[in-house]
Amino acid sequence: MKIKYVGIVAFLFAWVLLVPTCQAQTRIDASKMQKNKYTLGDVLLLKLNEEIQICDSLSIKLTYFTHKRPFNNGPTKATAILSLTTATNSSEIGLSIHGRLGQSEVRYDSKFWNGYEFRLTDFAYDDYIKVIIEKREKDRND
């Protein structure tokens, strides 16, 4: 009888400790989801390894950065790799910033994928990018 009583007490003790933790975690996750409601045309701040969802079911995650080693006065290139997912497709694209070593002028990439245009507007290597996403078909001249 004593063993049964100890088992019940241990179960109740574990239940009291674990159940509030699980509920609190659920509330935290739900609040993160609400903060990530974006629409097409917004300037989106994408941080490394954080996933956001656009209102029409496009999910975007900045997965990693890469760069080209520049030579003296040579071209520079740093790229942010995005994982993209819709209800029917998933892929990765790279958005790059281009320049010349020792010069302040830079050029930002624009890419098309699955009816979306991604325009890079700001770039902080190993931290974040800012991008504008719009729904459109690729221009025939591109």
N, C-alpha and C positions, 0 to 999 in steps of 0.2 A: 504494500500500500504506500509506503514511504517513497519508493522509486517512482511510482505513478505520479505522486504529488510533486516531486522534484521536476519531473518531465513537464508537467503542466505549467509550473512556475517558470521554468526555463523558456517554454514556448511563449507564454504571455510577456515575459521580459523582452524577448527578441521581437515580438510583434509590436510592442509599444515603442521600441527604438527604431524599427525599420519602416513602419507604415508612414509616419509623418515625413520621413526623408524622401520616400518615393513620391508622395503627394507634392511636396515642395519642389522637387525636380520637375514634375509635370507642369507646375505653374510657371517655372522659369522658362521652360521650353516654349510654352504657349505665348509668353510675352515676347520672346525673341521672334516668333513667327509674325506677330502683329507689327513689330517695328520694321519688318522687311517687306512692306507692301509698296512697290514701286510701279510706275507706269512708263510706257514707252515715251521717249522724248526727254525724260528726266536725265540730269547729270548724275550718274551712279558712282558712288565711291565703293570700289571693290577692294577689300583687304585680303591679304594672303590667307588661303584656306578657309575663307568664310563664303558660304553659299547664300545667294539671294534668289528670290523668285519674282519674276515680272508678272503683272496681272493676267496675261494671257497664256500662262503655263510654261513660260521659258525659264529654266533654272540655269544660273551662271555661277561658276566657282573659279576664282583665281588660284590656279594650282601651283605654279612656280614661275621663276624668272630665269632668263638666260641672256648671255651677251657675247658679242664678238670682241676679240682683243684688238684694240686699235694700234696702228703704227703712227709714228710721228706725222702730224698734219694729215693723217688718213681718216677714212670714214669710221664712224662709230655706230653701233647698233645694239640696243637692248630690247629684249622681247619679253612680254608677259604672256603666259600661256593660260587660256581660259578653257574650262570644260563646260560644254553647252549641252543642255538636254531639253527636249520637248516631249510631248506625249508619244511621238513616233520616231524621233531621231536623236542621236547623241554624237558628239564629235568634239575635237579640240581645235582651237584656232590660236594663232599668235598675233598679237598687236605689238608693233614695234615703234620705237622712237629712233630717228636717224639724225646724225649730225656729223661734224668734223671735229677731231681732237683739237682743243685750244680755241674753238669758236663757240659762241653762245647760241647761235641760230640752230633750231631743231625743226624737224618735220615729224608729224604724227601720222600713223597708219589709219587706214579705213579698210574694213573687210566686210564682205557679204557672206552670209550663211543662211540657208533655209528660209529665205524671204526676209531676213533681218539685215540691217546695216549697222555695224559696230564702228563708232568713231572715237578714237583715243583722244582725250583732251589734256590729260596730265599723267605724270609717271614718276613714281618714287621707288627706285629699285629695291627689291626685297621687302617692300612695305605695302604699297597700294597703287592702284591706277584709278583714273576717272574716265568714264566712257559714257557716250550717249548712244542709245540703241533705238532705232526706228524700224518699223515694219515697211519694207518696200522691196520691189524686185530689182535685181541688178540692172543698171543702165546698160543698154546695148553697146555703148561706146567704151565701157570699162573693161 
